[in-house]
Amino acid sequence: MPELPEVETMRRGVAPAVGAVIERFERVRCPRKPIAITPGVAAFRRRVEGRKIVDTQRAGKRVVLRLDTDDAIVFEPRMTGLLLLDDPPDSLYNRVRLQLGGRGRPRQLVYWDRRGLGNVRLASPEEFADRYGPVSLGPDALTITAQQYRERLGGSRRAIKVALLDQRAVAGIGNLYAAEILFVAGIHPQRECCRVTPRQWTALARATADVLAEAIRYEGSTLSDGTYRNALNKQGGYQNEHRVYDKAGQPCPRCGRSIERIVQAQRSTFFCRGCQKRTGCIDSD
């Protein structure tokens, strides 16, 4: 589930580790499905143990730890991964632990993953640029402009909601925030990208920035399964501010009409037919 606001919250949460030295890299024994660690643990240890963490970054929906060797440890949480400085929700699903040293620094950084769909990768500068550079990831959703949206999506006949999930077009948006952004922008989720007007591209860019920044202020959304936590194992708060996501049958906060649910690209989409007009739409993705 973690999308840009949750991953950015994770990144900010582990920022106190900057300046710490990685004393040990450990793959924690877990009886559940193993996660992918690239390269293997022995090679990982050789390259990171004794190295200093010099920065934290985010690449779309991934947290990046930059080392003093210019290598990068990339955590991709996928559906249920978390990065924690505190004790995890349940130690059964611990996957990777970095034991840290340094005065005033955290003693550990833990990657936890209930379903085991995430991965941890160590990348050289060249590998990082190839895998997470502009060829692979679109502009970051926090900074994308109306012009960039139009250039990347304006010629597509895909439904705009489906297109927003394409990480090569725009990096960081997932199913939850696509629905929220389109509602704020007043755009029907089935509208074809090629029929989005210049005014709507402007509204979309503004809504993207506003919704994601607001969600980050609330430290992301902890949904009903309770999985997502920040780095100190606390719930996010943005789930209490959702306008349409997972609210089918409830009144629209803007017009009072019932919020609807449809399926696009095998994902649930929530919207208000009164506030998001259907003109220029397609019936399928």
ChimeraX commands (.cxc) that place a marker at each C-alpha (Angstrom):
marker #1 position 0.00,0.00,0.00 radius 0.5
marker #1 position 2.72,2.59,0.78 radius 0.5
marker #1 position 2.55,5.41,-1.77 radius 0.5
marker #1 position 4.52,8.64,-1.94 radius 0.5
marker #1 position 3.21,10.20,1.33 radius 0.5
marker #1 position 3.88,7.04,3.35 radius 0.5
marker #1 position 7.32,6.49,1.79 radius 0.5
marker #1 position 8.28,10.14,2.23 radius 0.5
marker #1 position 7.21,9.83,5.87 radius 0.5
marker #1 position 9.43,6.76,6.21 radius 0.5
marker #1 position 12.33,8.67,4.62 radius 0.5
marker #1 position 11.93,11.58,7.00 radius 0.5
marker #1 position 11.50,9.20,9.91 radius 0.5
marker #1 position 14.83,7.44,9.34 radius 0.5
marker #1 position 16.72,10.69,8.67 radius 0.5
marker #1 position 18.27,10.58,12.19 radius 0.5
marker #1 position 20.37,7.68,10.88 radius 0.5
marker #1 position 22.33,10.09,8.68 radius 0.5
marker #1 position 25.86,10.21,10.07 radius 0.5
marker #1 position 25.65,6.73,11.57 radius 0.5
marker #1 position 28.05,3.95,10.61 radius 0.5
marker #1 position 26.62,0.58,9.57 radius 0.5
marker #1 position 28.27,-1.83,11.97 radius 0.5
marker #1 position 26.41,-4.91,10.76 radius 0.5
marker #1 position 24.02,-5.83,7.97 radius 0.5
marker #1 position 21.80,-8.72,9.00 radius 0.5
marker #1 position 19.18,-10.73,7.16 radius 0.5
marker #1 position 16.81,-11.67,9.97 radius 0.5
marker #1 position 15.52,-15.23,9.95 radius 0.5
marker #1 position 11.82,-15.19,9.11 radius 0.5
marker #1 position 9.52,-18.21,8.68 radius 0.5
marker #1 position 7.50,-16.36,6.03 radius 0.5
marker #1 position 8.14,-15.82,2.33 radius 0.5
marker #1 position 11.71,-14.47,1.96 radius 0.5
marker #1 position 12.21,-11.06,0.40 radius 0.5
marker #1 position 14.63,-10.39,-2.45 radius 0.5
marker #1 position 17.99,-8.98,-1.34 radius 0.5
marker #1 position 20.36,-7.95,-4.14 radius 0.5
marker #1 position 23.24,-8.71,-4.20 radius 0.5
marker #1 position 23.48,-11.67,-1.82 radius 0.5
marker #1 position 23.95,-11.11,1.89 radius 0.5
marker #1 position 27.71,-11.79,1.89 radius 0.5
marker #1 position 28.35,-9.27,-0.89 radius 0.5
marker #1 position 25.97,-6.81,0.73 radius 0.5
marker #1 position 27.90,-7.00,3.99 radius 0.5
marker #1 position 31.27,-6.50,2.32 radius 0.5
marker #1 position 30.08,-3.30,0.67 radius 0.5
marker #1 position 28.10,-1.67,3.51 radius 0.5
marker #1 position 29.62,-2.69,6.83 radius 0.5
marker #1 position 31.86,0.06,8.14 radius 0.5
marker #1 position 30.33,2.60,5.75 radius 0.5
marker #1 position 28.64,5.83,6.83 radius 0.5
marker #1 position 25.09,6.85,5.89 radius 0.5
marker #1 position 25.43,10.35,4.42 radius 0.5
marker #1 position 21.91,11.10,3.17 radius 0.5
marker #1 position 18.35,9.85,2.83 radius 0.5
marker #1 position 16.41,10.24,-0.42 radius 0.5
marker #1 position 13.28,8.96,-2.09 radius 0.5
marker #1 position 12.93,7.50,-5.58 radius 0.5
marker #1 position 9.20,7.33,-6.29 radius 0.5
marker #1 position 7.89,4.81,-3.78 radius 0.5
marker #1 position 11.33,3.74,-2.52 radius 0.5
marker #1 position 13.49,4.94,0.37 radius 0.5
marker #1 position 17.17,5.42,-0.44 radius 0.5
marker #1 position 20.11,5.49,1.99 radius 0.5
marker #1 position 23.19,7.08,0.42 radius 0.5
marker #1 position 26.55,5.80,1.68 radius 0.5
marker #1 position 29.96,7.49,1.75 radius 0.5
marker #1 position 31.05,5.16,-1.06 radius 0.5
marker #1 position 28.32,6.63,-3.35 radius 0.5
marker #1 position 26.52,3.28,-3.22 radius 0.5
marker #1 position 22.81,3.40,-2.35 radius 0.5
marker #1 position 20.70,1.02,-0.26 radius 0.5
marker #1 position 17.23,1.04,-1.80 radius 0.5
marker #1 position 14.22,-0.20,0.18 radius 0.5
marker #1 position 11.11,-0.89,-1.88 radius 0.5
marker #1 position 8.24,-1.57,0.56 radius 0.5
marker #1 position 5.61,-2.61,-2.00 radius 0.5
marker #1 position 2.40,-3.60,-0.17 radius 0.5
marker #1 position 3.34,-4.03,3.50 radius 0.5
marker #1 position 6.96,-2.99,3.99 radius 0.5
marker #1 position 8.04,-0.57,6.72 radius 0.5
marker #1 position 11.30,1.11,7.72 radius 0.5
marker #1 position 11.58,1.51,11.48 radius 0.5
marker #1 position 13.96,2.92,14.04 radius 0.5
marker #1 position 11.75,1.64,16.88 radius 0.5
marker #1 position 10.64,-1.91,17.62 radius 0.5
marker #1 position 8.43,-3.33,14.84 radius 0.5
marker #1 position 4.69,-4.10,15.12 radius 0.5
marker #1 position 5.50,-7.83,15.23 radius 0.5
marker #1 position 9.07,-9.17,15.23 radius 0.5
marker #1 position 7.90,-12.22,13.27 radius 0.5
marker #1 position 8.09,-10.21,10.05 radius 0.5
marker #1 position 11.49,-8.58,10.53 radius 0.5
marker #1 position 13.50,-8.99,7.33 radius 0.5
marker #1 position 16.65,-6.87,7.49 radius 0.5
marker #1 position 18.39,-5.11,10.36 radius 0.5
marker #1 position 21.15,-2.53,10.11 radius 0.5
marker #1 position 23.03,-2.25,13.39 radius 0.5
marker #1 position 24.23,1.33,13.63 radius 0.5
marker #1 position 26.96,3.12,15.53 radius 0.5
marker #1 position 27.69,6.75,16.18 radius 0.5
marker #1 position 27.20,9.18,19.01 radius 0.5
marker #1 position 23.61,10.34,19.27 radius 0.5
marker #1 position 22.50,8.09,16.40 radius 0.5
marker #1 position 19.82,5.37,16.40 radius 0.5
marker #1 position 21.10,1.93,17.32 radius 0.5
marker #1 position 19.25,0.14,14.54 radius 0.5
marker #1 position 17.24,0.47,11.37 radius 0.5
marker #1 position 14.82,-2.37,10.63 radius 0.5
marker #1 position 13.06,-3.32,7.41 radius 0.5
marker #1 position 9.82,-5.14,8.28 radius 0.5
marker #1 position 7.47,-6.71,5.74 radius 0.5
marker #1 position 4.39,-8.76,6.60 radius 0.5
marker #1 position 3.67,-10.14,3.11 radius 0.5
marker #1 position 7.25,-10.25,1.91 radius 0.5
marker #1 position 6.58,-8.52,-1.41 radius 0.5
marker #1 position 9.18,-5.80,-0.95 radius 0.5
marker #1 position 12.88,-5.92,-1.64 radius 0.5
marker #1 position 16.21,-4.43,-0.60 radius 0.5
marker #1 position 18.85,-3.59,-3.21 radius 0.5
marker #1 position 22.37,-2.21,-3.05 radius 0.5
marker #1 position 23.13,-0.16,-6.15 radius 0.5
marker #1 position 26.25,1.50,-7.49 radius 0.5
marker #1 position 25.78,5.01,-8.92 radius 0.5
marker #1 position 25.54,3.54,-12.42 radius 0.5
marker #1 position 23.06,0.87,-11.37 radius 0.5
marker #1 position 20.97,3.43,-9.52 radius 0.5
marker #1 position 20.82,5.76,-12.52 radius 0.5
marker #1 position 19.85,2.89,-14.80 radius 0.5
marker #1 position 17.11,1.49,-12.55 radius 0.5
marker #1 position 15.72,4.63,-10.91 radius 0.5
marker #1 position 16.71,7.42,-13.28 radius 0.5
marker #1 position 14.42,9.38,-15.66 radius 0.5
marker #1 position 14.26,6.56,-18.21 radius 0.5
marker #1 position 12.61,4.30,-15.61 radius 0.5
marker #1 position 10.77,6.78,-13.39 radius 0.5
marker #1 position 8.74,9.81,-14.43 radius 0.5
marker #1 position 8.88,13.20,-12.70 radius 0.5
marker #1 position 8.27,13.03,-8.98 radius 0.5
marker #1 position 4.61,13.56,-8.14 radius 0.5
marker #1 position 5.45,16.20,-5.52 radius 0.5
marker #1 position 6.96,18.48,-8.16 radius 0.5
marker #1 position 5.33,17.50,-11.47 radius 0.5
marker #1 position 3.96,20.44,-13.47 radius 0.5
marker #1 position 0.89,20.75,-15.68 radius 0.5
marker #1 position 3.17,20.90,-18.72 radius 0.5
marker #1 position 4.94,17.69,-17.73 radius 0.5
marker #1 position 1.60,15.97,-17.18 radius 0.5
marker #1 position 0.42,17.05,-20.60 radius 0.5
marker #1 position 3.66,16.04,-22.34 radius 0.5
marker #1 position 3.71,12.58,-20.75 radius 0.5
marker #1 position 0.03,11.70,-20.80 radius 0.5
marker #1 position -1.73,14.07,-23.20 radius 0.5
marker #1 position -1.41,11.81,-26.23 radius 0.5
marker #1 position -2.69,8.68,-24.47 radius 0.5
marker #1 position -6.16,7.20,-24.84 radius 0.5
marker #1 position -5.91,5.58,-21.43 radius 0.5
marker #1 position -8.28,6.57,-18.66 radius 0.5
marker #1 position -6.62,9.27,-16.56 radius 0.5
marker #1 position -6.90,7.24,-13.32 radius 0.5
marker #1 position -5.11,4.28,-14.92 radius 0.5
marker #1 position -2.43,6.54,-16.41 radius 0.5
marker #1 position -1.67,8.12,-13.03 radius 0.5
marker #1 position -0.57,4.70,-11.74 radius 0.5
marker #1 position 2.13,4.44,-14.45 radius 0.5
marker #1 position 5.40,5.10,-12.62 radius 0.5
marker #1 position 7.18,5.86,-15.89 radius 0.5
marker #1 position 4.77,8.74,-16.41 radius 0.5
marker #1 position 4.73,10.13,-12.88 radius 0.5
marker #1 position 6.52,8.63,-9.89 radius 0.5
marker #1 position 4.88,8.05,-6.52 radius 0.5
marker #1 position 1.11,7.95,-7.08 radius 0.5
marker #1 position -0.81,4.76,-6.30 radius 0.5
marker #1 position -4.45,3.76,-6.19 radius 0.5
marker #1 position -5.46,5.62,-3.06 radius 0.5
marker #1 position -3.99,9.01,-3.88 radius 0.5
marker #1 position -4.99,8.85,-7.56 radius 0.5
marker #1 position -8.64,8.76,-6.45 radius 0.5
marker #1 position -8.16,11.61,-3.99 radius 0.5
marker #1 position -6.25,13.76,-6.48 radius 0.5
marker #1 position -8.81,13.33,-9.24 radius 0.5
marker #1 position -11.63,14.25,-6.88 radius 0.5
marker #1 position -9.90,17.44,-5.77 radius 0.5
marker #1 position -9.14,18.27,-9.43 radius 0.5
marker #1 position -12.76,17.60,-10.44 radius 0.5
marker #1 position -11.79,15.12,-13.18 radius 0.5
marker #1 position -13.73,11.92,-13.85 radius 0.5
marker #1 position -11.42,8.88,-13.44 radius 0.5
marker #1 position -12.55,7.41,-16.78 radius 0.5
marker #1 position -11.77,10.54,-18.80 radius 0.5
marker #1 position -9.34,9.81,-21.64 radius 0.5
marker #1 position -5.98,11.53,-21.18 radius 0.5
marker #1 position -6.15,12.91,-24.72 radius 0.5
marker #1 position -9.42,14.67,-23.79 radius 0.5
marker #1 position -8.10,16.37,-20.68 radius 0.5
marker #1 position -8.18,20.13,-21.23 radius 0.5
marker #1 position -5.32,22.57,-20.48 radius 0.5
marker #1 position -7.32,23.91,-17.54 radius 0.5
marker #1 position -7.75,20.37,-16.20 radius 0.5
marker #1 position -4.02,19.61,-16.51 radius 0.5
marker #1 position -3.39,22.71,-14.40 radius 0.5
marker #1 position -6.00,21.62,-11.86 radius 0.5
marker #1 position -4.50,18.12,-11.80 radius 0.5
marker #1 position -0.97,19.37,-11.11 radius 0.5
marker #1 position -2.23,21.65,-8.35 radius 0.5
marker #1 position -4.34,18.89,-6.78 radius 0.5
marker #1 position -1.42,16.45,-6.93 radius 0.5
marker #1 position 0.85,18.82,-5.02 radius 0.5
marker #1 position -1.84,19.81,-2.50 radius 0.5
marker #1 position -3.13,16.31,-1.72 radius 0.5
marker #1 position 0.32,14.74,-1.37 radius 0.5
marker #1 position 1.67,17.59,0.77 radius 0.5
marker #1 position -1.38,17.38,3.03 radius 0.5
marker #1 position -1.00,13.60,3.37 radius 0.5
marker #1 position 2.67,14.00,4.28 radius 0.5
marker #1 position 1.74,16.50,7.01 radius 0.5
marker #1 position -0.52,13.80,8.46 radius 0.5
marker #1 position 2.30,11.24,8.05 radius 0.5
marker #1 position 0.39,9.11,5.56 radius 0.5
marker #1 position -2.63,6.84,5.76 radius 0.5
marker #1 position -3.00,3.82,8.03 radius 0.5
marker #1 position -5.84,1.78,6.54 radius 0.5
marker #1 position -8.16,-0.73,8.19 radius 0.5
marker #1 position -5.55,-3.52,8.19 radius 0.5
marker #1 position -3.39,-1.35,10.45 radius 0.5
marker #1 position -0.16,-2.29,8.66 radius 0.5
marker #1 position 1.35,1.09,7.83 radius 0.5
marker #1 position 3.34,2.80,10.58 radius 0.5
marker #1 position 5.87,5.60,10.63 radius 0.5
marker #1 position 9.49,5.03,11.67 radius 0.5
marker #1 position 8.53,5.19,15.36 radius 0.5
marker #1 position 5.76,2.59,14.93 radius 0.5
marker #1 position 2.94,5.16,15.12 radius 0.5
marker #1 position -0.13,5.31,12.87 radius 0.5
marker #1 position -0.51,7.91,10.17 radius 0.5
marker #1 position -3.49,10.27,10.31 radius 0.5
marker #1 position -4.50,11.02,6.74 radius 0.5
marker #1 position -7.03,8.16,6.62 radius 0.5
marker #1 position -9.30,10.45,8.62 radius 0.5
marker #1 position -9.10,13.10,5.88 radius 0.5
marker #1 position -9.94,10.93,2.85 radius 0.5
marker #1 position -12.62,12.50,0.69 radius 0.5
marker #1 position -13.62,9.57,-1.55 radius 0.5
marker #1 position -11.24,6.63,-1.14 radius 0.5
marker #1 position -13.04,3.54,0.22 radius 0.5
marker #1 position -16.18,5.62,0.87 radius 0.5
marker #1 position -18.62,4.08,-1.62 radius 0.5
marker #1 position -22.21,4.82,-0.60 radius 0.5
marker #1 position -21.24,7.68,1.70 radius 0.5
marker #1 position -22.16,11.29,0.89 radius 0.5
marker #1 position -19.70,13.37,-1.10 radius 0.5
marker #1 position -18.10,15.98,1.21 radius 0.5
marker #1 position -18.59,18.61,-1.48 radius 0.5
marker #1 position -22.07,18.05,-2.97 radius 0.5
marker #1 position -23.68,15.35,-0.83 radius 0.5
marker #1 position -24.22,12.92,-3.69 radius 0.5
marker #1 position -23.36,9.27,-3.00 radius 0.5
marker #1 position -19.76,8.31,-3.72 radius 0.5
marker #1 position -19.46,5.51,-6.27 radius 0.5
marker #1 position -17.05,2.63,-6.81 radius 0.5
marker #1 position -15.92,1.21,-10.16 radius 0.5
marker #1 position -13.08,-1.10,-11.17 radius 0.5
marker #1 position -10.25,0.10,-13.41 radius 0.5
marker #1 position -7.20,-2.01,-14.26 radius 0.5
marker #1 position -8.36,-4.49,-11.59 radius 0.5
marker #1 position -8.26,-1.77,-8.93 radius 0.5
marker #1 position -11.11,-0.08,-7.10 radius 0.5
marker #1 position -11.76,3.54,-8.02 radius 0.5
marker #1 position -13.88,5.88,-5.88 radius 0.5
marker #1 position -15.37,9.13,-7.17 radius 0.5
marker #1 position -18.35,11.48,-7.13 radius 0.5
marker #1 position -20.35,11.59,-10.33 radius 0.5
marker #1 position -21.71,15.00,-9.40 radius 0.5
marker #1 position -18.32,16.66,-8.86 radius 0.5
marker #1 position -16.37,14.71,-11.49 radius 0.5
marker #1 position -18.29,15.05,-14.74 radius 0.5
marker #1 position -18.35,12.17,-17.20 radius 0.5
marker #1 position -17.88,14.07,-20.50 radius 0.5
marker #1 position -14.92,12.80,-22.52 radius 0.5
marker #1 position -14.85,9.46,-20.73 radius 0.5
marker #1 position -14.37,5.87,-21.79 radius 0.5
marker #1 position -16.18,2.91,-20.28 radius 0.5
marker #1 position -13.16,0.67,-19.83 radius 0.5
marker #1 position -9.42,0.97,-19.41 radius 0.5
marker link #1:1,2 radius 0.2
marker link #1:2,3 radius 0.2
marker link #1:3,4 radius 0.2
marker link #1:4,5 radius 0.2
marker link #1:5,6 radius 0.2
marker link #1:6,7 radius 0.2
marker link #1:7,8 radius 0.2
marker link #1:8,9 radius 0.2
marker link #1:9,10 radius 0.2
marker link #1:10,11 radius 0.2
marker link #1:11,12 radius 0.2
marker link #1:12,13 radius 0.2
marker link #1:13,14 radius 0.2
marker link #1:14,15 radius 0.2
marker link #1:15,16 radius 0.2
marker link #1:16,17 radius 0.2
marker link #1:17,18 radius 0.2
marker link #1:18,19 radius 0.2
marker link #1:19,20 radius 0.2
marker link #1:20,21 radius 0.2
marker link #1:21,22 radius 0.2
marker link #1:22,23 radius 0.2
marker link #1:23,24 radius 0.2
marker link #1:24,25 radius 0.2
marker link #1:25,26 radius 0.2
marker link #1:26,27 radius 0.2
marker link #1:27,28 radius 0.2
marker link #1:28,29 radius 0.2
marker link #1:29,30 radius 0.2
marker link #1:30,31 radius 0.2
marker link #1:31,32 radius 0.2
marker link #1:32,33 radius 0.2
marker link #1:33,34 radius 0.2
marker link #1:34,35 radius 0.2
marker link #1:35,36 radius 0.2
marker link #1:36,37 radius 0.2
marker link #1:37,38 radius 0.2
marker link #1:38,39 radius 0.2
marker link #1:39,40 radius 0.2
marker link #1:40,41 radius 0.2
marker link #1:41,42 radius 0.2
marker link #1:42,43 radius 0.2
marker link #1:43,44 radius 0.2
marker link #1:44,45 radius 0.2
marker link #1:45,46 radius 0.2
marker link #1:46,47 radius 0.2
marker link #1:47,48 radius 0.2
marker link #1:48,49 radius 0.2
marker link #1:49,50 radius 0.2
marker link #1:50,51 radius 0.2
marker link #1:51,52 radius 0.2
marker link #1:52,53 radius 0.2
marker link #1:53,54 radius 0.2
marker link #1:54,55 radius 0.2
marker link #1:55,56 radius 0.2
marker link #1:56,57 radius 0.2
marker link #1:57,58 radius 0.2
marker link #1:58,59 radius 0.2
marker link #1:59,60 radius 0.2
marker link #1:60,61 radius 0.2
marker link #1:61,62 radius 0.2
marker link #1:62,63 radius 0.2
marker link #1:63,64 radius 0.2
marker link #1:64,65 radius 0.2
marker link #1:65,66 radius 0.2
marker link #1:66,67 radius 0.2
marker link #1:67,68 radius 0.2
marker link #1:68,69 radius 0.2
marker link #1:69,70 radius 0.2
marker link #1:70,71 radius 0.2
marker link #1:71,72 radius 0.2
marker link #1:72,73 radius 0.2
marker link #1:73,74 radius 0.2
marker link #1:74,75 radius 0.2
marker link #1:75,76 radius 0.2
marker link #1:76,77 radius 0.2
marker link #1:77,78 radius 0.2
marker link #1:78,79 radius 0.2
marker link #1:79,80 radius 0.2
marker link #1:80,81 radius 0.2
marker link #1:81,82 radius 0.2
marker link #1:82,83 radius 0.2
marker link #1:83,84 radius 0.2
marker link #1:84,85 radius 0.2
marker link #1:85,86 radius 0.2
marker link #1:86,87 radius 0.2
marker link #1:87,88 radius 0.2
marker link #1:88,89 radius 0.2
marker link #1:89,90 radius 0.2
marker link #1:90,91 radius 0.2
marker link #1:91,92 radius 0.2
marker link #1:92,93 radius 0.2
marker link #1:93,94 radius 0.2
marker link #1:94,95 radius 0.2
marker link #1:95,96 radius 0.2
marker link #1:96,97 radius 0.2
marker link #1:97,98 radius 0.2
marker link #1:98,99 radius 0.2
marker link #1:99,100 radius 0.2
marker link #1:100,101 radius 0.2
marker link #1:101,102 radius 0.2
marker link #1:102,103 radius 0.2
marker link #1:103,104 radius 0.2
marker link #1:104,105 radius 0.2
marker link #1:105,106 radius 0.2
marker link #1:106,107 radius 0.2
marker link #1:107,108 radius 0.2
marker link #1:108,109 radius 0.2
marker link #1:109,110 radius 0.2
marker link #1:110,111 radius 0.2
marker link #1:111,112 radius 0.2
marker link #1:112,113 radius 0.2
marker link #1:113,114 radius 0.2
marker link #1:114,115 radius 0.2
marker link #1:115,116 radius 0.2
marker link #1:116,117 radius 0.2
marker link #1:117,118 radius 0.2
marker link #1:118,119 radius 0.2
marker link #1:119,120 radius 0.2
marker link #1:120,121 radius 0.2
marker link #1:121,122 radius 0.2
marker link #1:122,123 radius 0.2
marker link #1:123,124 radius 0.2
marker link #1:124,125 radius 0.2
marker link #1:125,126 radius 0.2
marker link #1:126,127 radius 0.2
marker link #1:127,128 radius 0.2
marker link #1:128,129 radius 0.2
marker link #1:129,130 radius 0.2
marker link #1:130,131 radius 0.2
marker link #1:131,132 radius 0.2
marker link #1:132,133 radius 0.2
marker link #1:133,134 radius 0.2
marker link #1:134,135 radius 0.2
marker link #1:135,136 radius 0.2
marker link #1:136,137 radius 0.2
marker link #1:137,138 radius 0.2
marker link #1:138,139 radius 0.2
marker link #1:139,140 radius 0.2
marker link #1:140,141 radius 0.2
marker link #1:141,142 radius 0.2
marker link #1:142,143 radius 0.2
marker link #1:143,144 radius 0.2
marker link #1:144,145 radius 0.2
marker link #1:145,146 radius 0.2
marker link #1:146,147 radius 0.2
marker link #1:147,148 radius 0.2
marker link #1:148,149 radius 0.2
marker link #1:149,150 radius 0.2
marker link #1:150,151 radius 0.2
marker link #1:151,152 radius 0.2
marker link #1:152,153 radius 0.2
marker link #1:153,154 radius 0.2
marker link #1:154,155 radius 0.2
marker link #1:155,156 radius 0.2
marker link #1:156,157 radius 0.2
marker link #1:157,158 radius 0.2
marker link #1:158,159 radius 0.2
marker link #1:159,160 radius 0.2
marker link #1:160,161 radius 0.2
marker link #1:161,162 radius 0.2
marker link #1:162,163 radius 0.2
marker link #1:163,164 radius 0.2
marker link #1:164,165 radius 0.2
marker link #1:165,166 radius 0.2
marker link #1:166,167 radius 0.2
marker link #1:167,168 radius 0.2
marker link #1:168,169 radius 0.2
marker link #1:169,170 radius 0.2
marker link #1:170,171 radius 0.2
marker link #1:171,172 radius 0.2
marker link #1:172,173 radius 0.2
marker link #1:173,174 radius 0.2
marker link #1:174,175 radius 0.2
marker link #1:175,176 radius 0.2
marker link #1:176,177 radius 0.2
marker link #1:177,178 radius 0.2
marker link #1:178,179 radius 0.2
marker link #1:179,180 radius 0.2
marker link #1:180,181 radius 0.2
marker link #1:181,182 radius 0.2
marker link #1:182,183 radius 0.2
marker link #1:183,184 radius 0.2
marker link #1:184,185 radius 0.2
marker link #1:185,186 radius 0.2
marker link #1:186,187 radius 0.2
marker link #1:187,188 radius 0.2
marker link #1:188,189 radius 0.2
marker link #1:189,190 radius 0.2
marker link #1:190,191 radius 0.2
marker link #1:191,192 radius 0.2
marker link #1:192,193 radius 0.2
marker link #1:193,194 radius 0.2
marker link #1:194,195 radius 0.2
marker link #1:195,196 radius 0.2
marker link #1:196,197 radius 0.2
marker link #1:197,198 radius 0.2
marker link #1:198,199 radius 0.2
marker link #1:199,200 radius 0.2
marker link #1:200,201 radius 0.2
marker link #1:201,202 radius 0.2
marker link #1:202,203 radius 0.2
marker link #1:203,204 radius 0.2
marker link #1:204,205 radius 0.2
marker link #1:205,206 radius 0.2
marker link #1:206,207 radius 0.2
marker link #1:207,208 radius 0.2
marker link #1:208,209 radius 0.2
marker link #1:209,210 radius 0.2
marker link #1:210,211 radius 0.2
marker link #1:211,212 radius 0.2
marker link #1:212,213 radius 0.2
marker link #1:213,214 radius 0.2
marker link #1:214,215 radius 0.2
marker link #1:215,216 radius 0.2
marker link #1:216,217 radius 0.2
marker link #1:217,218 radius 0.2
marker link #1:218,219 radius 0.2
marker link #1:219,220 radius 0.2
marker link #1:220,221 radius 0.2
marker link #1:221,222 radius 0.2
marker link #1:222,223 radius 0.2
marker link #1:223,224 radius 0.2
marker link #1:224,225 radius 0.2
marker link #1:225,226 radius 0.2
marker link #1:226,227 radius 0.2
marker link #1:227,228 radius 0.2
marker link #1:228,229 radius 0.2
marker link #1:229,230 radius 0.2
marker link #1:230,231 radius 0.2
marker link #1:231,232 radius 0.2
marker link #1:232,233 radius 0.2
marker link #1:233,234 radius 0.2
marker link #1:234,235 radius 0.2
marker link #1:235,236 radius 0.2
marker link #1:236,237 radius 0.2
marker link #1:237,238 radius 0.2
marker link #1:238,239 radius 0.2
marker link #1:239,240 radius 0.2
marker link #1:240,241 radius 0.2
marker link #1:241,242 radius 0.2
marker link #1:242,243 radius 0.2
marker link #1:243,244 radius 0.2
marker link #1:244,245 radius 0.2
marker link #1:245,246 radius 0.2
marker link #1:246,247 radius 0.2
marker link #1:247,248 radius 0.2
marker link #1:248,249 radius 0.2
marker link #1:249,250 radius 0.2
marker link #1:250,251 radius 0.2
marker link #1:251,252 radius 0.2
marker link #1:252,253 radius 0.2
marker link #1:253,254 radius 0.2
marker link #1:254,255 radius 0.2
marker link #1:255,256 radius 0.2
marker link #1:256,257 radius 0.2
marker link #1:257,258 radius 0.2
marker link #1:258,259 radius 0.2
marker link #1:259,260 radius 0.2
marker link #1:260,261 radius 0.2
marker link #1:261,262 radius 0.2
marker link #1:262,263 radius 0.2
marker link #1:263,264 radius 0.2
marker link #1:264,265 radius 0.2
marker link #1:265,266 radius 0.2
marker link #1:266,267 radius 0.2
marker link #1:267,268 radius 0.2
marker link #1:268,269 radius 0.2
marker link #1:269,270 radius 0.2
marker link #1:270,271 radius 0.2
marker link #1:271,272 radius 0.2
marker link #1:272,273 radius 0.2
marker link #1:273,274 radius 0.2
marker link #1:274,275 radius 0.2
marker link #1:275,276 radius 0.2
marker link #1:276,277 radius 0.2
marker link #1:277,278 radius 0.2
marker link #1:278,279 radius 0.2
marker link #1:279,280 radius 0.2
marker link #1:280,281 radius 0.2
marker link #1:281,282 radius 0.2
marker link #1:282,283 radius 0.2
marker link #1:283,284 radius 0.2
marker link #1:284,285 radius 0.2
view
